Amino acid sequence: MLTLLFDGIAYGMLLFVLAIGLAVTLGLMNFVNLAHGAFAMAGGYVTVLLMDRASVPFLWTLPLAFLVPAVIGGLAEATLYRPLYKRPHLDHVLLSIGLVFMTISAVDYGIGSQQQIIKLPAWLQGRYDIGGVGIGKYRLFIVFVCLALTALLQWMLARTRFGSRLRAAVDDQRVARGLGINVSAMFSVTFAVGSGLAGLGGALGAEMVGLDPTFPLKFMIYFLIVVSVGGTTTITGPLLAALLLGIADVFGKYYVPKLGAFIVYLLMVAILFWRPQGLVGRGATR
């Protein structure tokens, strides 16, 4: 049971890193970006291609798995998403879901539909046996990396000048512009960072959850569950939601495999009945 609990925590931390970019764009920028999984897939393929075709060590691929989706996300925000900020959410959904299908087709045509396999370095393979509890080395690595990213994000949003300017731009764009804040630049950087975090999550998760061209569609529902259950007003909410869903998914698939993902959906419905605004969220949304 303790082994399953640790695996669920590791899976939940991975879901958090994958979904936090969507929580930022939806909660702070009020933009429904269903193409978020495409950026995660981009990071995963950056790692796979660099390792397979250029023999780049796994750890060296991770910064590029962040940077490449971040650059793509910044360009997409400036050219495709920014004109839709003031449009209805339905327009956001139609554009982003169209981008998902275009990305899936492009990757399937250019790289192939086969499942990608990442060979981890030897020091990340195997397990530690601590008091009878099997702890996977790679899952422990993911937990440490995700905890560091969580602390960094919380510090950036709550303690830095950038975070205060971003919160001001979100609360009232007109006043923020009057105070000299470049709202467009703030949103571009925020969107790029969210896309980069998705790419990093895709690189870290390729070994655990698999990677193929359908990745954005397969995990879209998980990203949306994390955001809706956790709420979009803080970092803490999506983190708690991701941990709950990760643990529930691992335990459910082990003890009740016939139900599959039904346990996750049941937990989501129960939480949203109890707190429609999410675990950590204001009573009313913007």
N, C-alpha and C positions, 0 to 999 in steps of 0.2 A: 504493500500500500504506500509506503514512504517513497519507494522508487517511482511509482506512478505519480505521486504527488510532485516529486521533483521534475519529472518529465512534463507534467501539466504546467508547472510554473515556467519551465523553459519555453514551452510552446506558447504560453500566454505572453511572455516577454517578447517573443518574436512577433506575435500578432500585434502587439502594441507598437513596435517600431514600424511595422508594415502599415498600420492604420493611422498613426499619429499625424502624418501629413494631410490625410483627408479630414481629420478632426480640426486641424488648423485652417485649412481652406474653407471648410464648411462653417466652423464656429466663429472664426475671426473675420474671414472675408465674405462669408455668406454666399459661397459659390459651390454648387453641387457638381463635383468633379468625379463622375463615374469612371473616368479613364485613369484613376489613380493606380490601379493595378498594372496598367501598361508601363508606368515608370518603374514599378517594382520588378516587372519582368525584364526591363531594359538593364537594370543593375545585375540581375541574375545572369543574363546572357553576356554581359561584359566580363564577369568573373569566369564563366565557362569558356568563352572564346580565348581569353588571355591565357588561361591555364592550359587548354588543349592545344592551341595553335602557336602560342608564343612562349610556352613553358614558364610563365610568370608565377612566382610563388603565391600561394593563396592569400596571405596577409597583404601582399603588395597590390593585389587586385581590389581590395576593399575601398581604398581612397578613390580609385577610378570608378568603382561601382556607385559611389556617391556623386562624384563630379559629373560624370556623363549624363545621368538622368537630371541632375540639377541644371545643367546647361540647357538640355532639351526642354525642361519644365519652364525655365526662364524665357526661352524663346517662344514657347507655346503660349505662355501667359501674355506676352507682349503683343503677339500677332493674332491669336485665336480667342483667348478667354477674356481679355480686357474689354473688348467691345460689347461683351454680353453681361457685364457686371450689373447693369441696371435693368436687364431684361428679366422676364419671369423665369422661375426655376425650371419650367418645362423646357425652355430653350437651352439651359445648361445641360439638362439630361440628354436631350437629343444630340447635341454636339458631342458631348463626351462619350456617349455610348457608340456613336458613329466612329469616333476615333479608336475605340476599343476594337471594333470589328476590322477596321483598316489595319491596325497594328497586328492583329492576329493573322490576317491574310499575308501581310508583308513578311512577318517572321516565318510563317509556314512555307512561303515561297523561297525566301532567301536562305534559311538555315535548315528547314525540314521540320516535320511534325514529331520526330522521335523524342522520347524522354531524355533529358540531359543528365549526365552523371558527373558529379564532382568527386575527385579523389582528394580527400583531406590529407594534410601532412601527418606523419606518423605520431607526432606528439599530441594530436587532437583525436586520435583513434583510440578505441577501447574504453574501459570504464574504471572508475575507482570503486573499491568495495570498502565502505566505511560503516562499521557496525552492522553489517548485513544489508546495508542499503546500497544498491548499485547506482552509481552516479556517472552518467556518460560524460567523458571529457569534453566533447564538443558542445553538449548541452550546458555544461558548466561555463564554458567559454562564452556561449551566447548570453547566459544570464548576467555575467560580469559586464559584457559589452553593452547590453541593453540597460543595465542599471546606470552605467556611466553616461549613456546618452540621455536617459531620463533626468538625471541630476543636472546635466549640462543644459537641457532644454528648460527645465524649471528655473535655473539660474538666469538664463538669457531673458526669459519672459518677465521674471519678477524683479530682477536686480540690476539690469543693464539699461543704458540709455535707449538702446534699440528697442527693448521690450516696452518701455514706457511710451516711446513714440508710436510703436505699433498699436498699443492699446488705445492711445489717443486717436489715432487714425481710424480705428474700428468704431469707437464710440461716436465720433462726429467728424466726418471728413472735412466739412466746410471750415469748422473751427480749427482743425489741425492744419489745414492749408494756410489759414490766416496767421497761424503761429510760425509759419515757415517750414513746416514738415512736408517733404516731398512724398505725398501719399502713394503715387504711382510707383515710385522706386521702392517704398516700403513693402507694397504688395508684391512687386516682382521678386524681391529678395526672399520674402516669406514663402511664396509659391515655389521658388527654386529650392529652398531648403527643404520644404515638405516633399518635393519630388526626389531630392537627393536622399532623404531618409528612407523613402519607399524603395529606392534602388539599393541602398545598403541592406535593408531588410530582405529584399529579394535575393541578394547575394548570400546573405547569411542563411536564408531559409531554403536555398536550392537543394541542399543535402537532406534536410528534414522533410520538406513537403513536396519536393519534386519540382521540375521546371520543364514546361513545354509551351507551345504557342497559345494554349487555352488558359494559361495561368490567370490572366486578368478576369476572365469570366468565372473561373472556379472559385476564386477567393474574393470576388466582389461582395458577395453576401456577408462574408466574415468581416470585411472592413466596415460595412454599413452597420452590422450588429454591434461591433465595438464602439462605434461613434454614437449610435442611437441609445445604447444601454448606458454608456459612460457619461454621456452629455458632452457638449462642445464648448463649455465655458472655462474649463481648466485642463491641465495635463493629468491631474490625479484621476478624474473620472474615467477616461479611456484606459488608463493603466489598470485600475481596479476591474473594469469590465473585461479587458483582455485576459487578466489572470483568472477571473471566474470562468470565462468561456474556455480558456485553454485547459484548465483543470477538469471542467465538466466534460469536455470533448474527449480527453484522454481516458478518464474513468468510465465514461459511457461506452466508448468503443471497446474497452477491455472487459467490463462486467456485463454489458448488455449490447453485444455487437450487432444484433439484429435490428436494433433501433437506429443505429448509425448516428447521423447528425441530429436526430429528432430531439435528443436531450438538450442540445444547444438552443434549438428553436423554442423548446418548452421553457427553458430558463429565461430566454429573452422576453417571451410573452408575459411570464410571471413578474419579472422586474418592471416591465413597462406598464403593467396594470397597477403595480404598487407605486412606481414613480415615473409618470409619463415624461417628465423632463430629463430623465436619466439619473444615474446614481449620484452624480455631483453636478447639479445644474440649477439654474434659476427657474422659478416657477413659470415664467413666461419667456418665450423666445422672441427674437427680434423679427 
